[in-house]
Amino acid sequence: MARTALQDQTVVIIGGSSGLGFASAQAAIAAGARVVIGGSEDDKLRGALAALGPAATGRTLDMLNPASIQDFFAAIPALDHLLITAAVIRPGRLLDAPLEDLQANLDSRFWGSVHSLRAAAPRLAADGSITLTSGMVTQRPQPGKTLAAVAAGAVETLAQSLVAEIAPRRINVINPGPMRTPLLAGMLDNDVQRLDALAQSLPLRRLGAPEDFADAALFLMSNPNVNGEVLHLNGGSAWA
Ligand SMILES: NC(=O)c1ccc[n+]([C@@H]2O[C@H](COP(=O)([O-])OP(=O)(O)OC[C@H]3O[C@@H](n4cnc5c(N)ncnc54)[C@H](OP(=O)(O)O)[C@@H]3O)[C@@H](O)[C@H]2O)c1
């Protein structure tokens, strides 16, 4: 079998127990990598590890708890690539939602990424990469999603601002549109008809597949010249 760019590499995926992160873990393993996944719920993590098989290990962490992020990375002596898909999304209108709900959006996606980067950097290979996740809400504002959008925009600025500081390691972001995952299904009350209606409203008449995201994540990990990129993965729906 031909050697792939990820062969025998260590790929850490915070959010690897579900959805886009889980599909990325599957793809990285198929490309010959060892994978370490993290998520906040122990049962979900165990289920994902059982499904991923012996090339995967993992432990729980909470992106809202910096000490747990430190502990997570302390157990990983070295890594080649870090992918973060995990984030807490707490909708709420800016003018009247509880402040702690609004702050959780930034505390998890933005500050969780900052804490992860600081903990991962000393262990990250010189030719390694970091991939963060934002979302199409940066381009399509919605009432009640202001802080979710700010947090997503913040990680895009974080990545591009950090390019010089972390070189020669690379950092990129994937900005997904609607993707068929447990998160999106939950937002639509697991209603298949609503999911199908959403798919039909999009230019390509389909929701993004987790495998589409995994394909993009592996491209960003493996291509040595892609750096500071925000890869929009929305089937064109941000512009249609
Ligand atoms: N799916 C979409 O349509 C879509 C669109 C735009 C952007 N995105 C973004 O893409 C990312 C992944 O979404 P997804 O659809 O794959 O969601 P998902 O299926 O719900 O998976 C989320 C993953 O993050 C973990 N996670 C959640 N909160 C965490 C916390 N506090 N600490 C540690 N891990 C945590 C989850 O594990 P536990 O539940 O065990 O914590 C799970 O492994 C998110 O950042 C989301 O905002 C998704």
Ligand as a Chemical Component Dictionary entry (heavy atoms), coordinates in Angstrom:
data_LIG
# 
_chem_comp.id                   LIG 
_chem_comp.type                 NON-POLYMER 
_chem_comp.pdbx_formal_charge   0 
_chem_comp.three_letter_code    LIG 
# 
loop_
_chem_comp_atom.comp_id 
_chem_comp_atom.atom_id 
_chem_comp_atom.alt_atom_id 
_chem_comp_atom.type_symbol 
_chem_comp_atom.charge 
_chem_comp_atom.model_Cartn_x 
_chem_comp_atom.model_Cartn_y 
_chem_comp_atom.model_Cartn_z 
_chem_comp_atom.pdbx_ordinal 
LIG N1  N1  N 0  -22.912 20.462 11.832 1  
LIG C1  C1  C 0  -23.079 21.667 11.290 2  
LIG O1  O1  O 0  -24.023 21.912 10.526 3  
LIG C2  C2  C 0  -22.086 22.763 11.594 4  
LIG C3  C3  C 0  -22.180 23.972 10.881 5  
LIG C4  C4  C 0  -21.293 24.992 11.153 6  
LIG C5  C5  C 0  -20.308 24.810 12.136 7  
LIG N2  N2  N 1  -20.250 23.631 12.801 8  
LIG C6  C6  C 0  -19.220 23.487 13.836 9  
LIG O2  O2  O 0  -18.509 22.293 13.641 10 
LIG C7  C7  C 0  -18.075 21.789 14.913 11 
LIG C8  C8  C 0  -18.439 20.324 15.044 12 
LIG O3  O3  O 0  -19.835 20.186 14.946 13 
LIG P1  P1  P 0  -20.525 18.755 14.801 14 
LIG O4  O4  O 0  -21.685 18.976 13.911 15 
LIG O5  O5  O -1 -19.513 17.719 14.485 16 
LIG O6  O6  O 0  -21.077 18.559 16.302 17 
LIG P2  P2  P 0  -21.259 17.242 17.176 18 
LIG O7  O7  O 0  -21.643 16.081 16.344 19 
LIG O8  O8  O 0  -22.195 17.652 18.271 20 
LIG O9  O9  O 0  -19.812 16.972 17.787 21 
LIG C9  C9  C 0  -19.246 17.894 18.681 22 
LIG C10 C10 C 0  -18.036 17.266 19.341 23 
LIG O10 O10 O 0  -17.472 18.220 20.250 24 
LIG C11 C11 C 0  -17.455 17.649 21.573 25 
LIG N3  N3  N 0  -17.706 18.701 22.564 26 
LIG C12 C12 C 0  -18.817 19.471 22.679 27 
LIG N4  N4  N 0  -18.707 20.281 23.720 28 
LIG C13 C13 C 0  -17.513 20.015 24.299 29 
LIG C14 C14 C 0  -16.814 20.520 25.433 30 
LIG N5  N5  N 0  -17.345 21.474 26.217 31 
LIG N6  N6  N 0  -15.598 20.026 25.726 32 
LIG C15 C15 C 0  -15.057 19.053 24.954 33 
LIG N7  N7  N 0  -15.652 18.522 23.882 34 
LIG C16 C16 C 0  -16.868 18.999 23.566 35 
LIG C17 C17 C 0  -18.563 16.613 21.547 36 
LIG O11 O11 O 0  -18.397 15.626 22.552 37 
LIG P3  P3  P 0  -19.295 15.694 23.912 38 
LIG O12 O12 O 0  -20.704 15.924 23.467 39 
LIG O13 O13 O 0  -19.040 14.405 24.571 40 
LIG O14 O14 O 0  -18.728 16.855 24.645 41 
LIG C18 C18 C 0  -18.366 16.028 20.157 42 
LIG O15 O15 O 0  -17.281 15.145 20.144 43 
LIG C19 C19 C 0  -18.723 22.696 15.967 44 
LIG O16 O16 O 0  -17.759 23.633 16.385 45 
LIG C20 C20 C 0  -19.832 23.380 15.211 46 
LIG O17 O17 O 0  -20.174 24.646 15.723 47 
LIG C21 C21 C 0  -21.099 22.601 12.557 48 
# 
loop_
_chem_comp_bond.comp_id 
_chem_comp_bond.atom_id_1 
_chem_comp_bond.atom_id_2 
_chem_comp_bond.value_order 
_chem_comp_bond.pdbx_ordinal 
LIG N1  C1  SING 1  
LIG C1  O1  DOUB 2  
LIG C1  C2  SING 3  
LIG C2  C3  SING 4  
LIG C2  C21 DOUB 5  
LIG C3  C4  DOUB 6  
LIG C4  C5  SING 7  
LIG C5  N2  DOUB 8  
LIG N2  C6  SING 9  
LIG N2  C21 SING 10 
LIG C6  O2  SING 11 
LIG C6  C20 SING 12 
LIG O2  C7  SING 13 
LIG C7  C8  SING 14 
LIG C7  C19 SING 15 
LIG C8  O3  SING 16 
LIG O3  P1  SING 17 
LIG P1  O4  DOUB 18 
LIG P1  O5  SING 19 
LIG P1  O6  SING 20 
LIG O6  P2  SING 21 
LIG P2  O7  DOUB 22 
LIG P2  O8  SING 23 
LIG P2  O9  SING 24 
LIG O9  C9  SING 25 
LIG C9  C10 SING 26 
LIG C10 O10 SING 27 
LIG C10 C18 SING 28 
LIG O10 C11 SING 29 
LIG C11 N3  SING 30 
LIG C11 C17 SING 31 
LIG N3  C12 SING 32 
LIG N3  C16 SING 33 
LIG C12 N4  DOUB 34 
LIG N4  C13 SING 35 
LIG C13 C14 SING 36 
LIG C13 C16 DOUB 37 
LIG C14 N5  SING 38 
LIG C14 N6  DOUB 39 
LIG N6  C15 SING 40 
LIG C15 N7  DOUB 41 
LIG N7  C16 SING 42 
LIG C17 O11 SING 43 
LIG C17 C18 SING 44 
LIG O11 P3  SING 45 
LIG P3  O12 DOUB 46 
LIG P3  O13 SING 47 
LIG P3  O14 SING 48 
LIG C18 O15 SING 49 
LIG C19 O16 SING 50 
LIG C19 C20 SING 51 
LIG C20 O17 SING 52 
# 
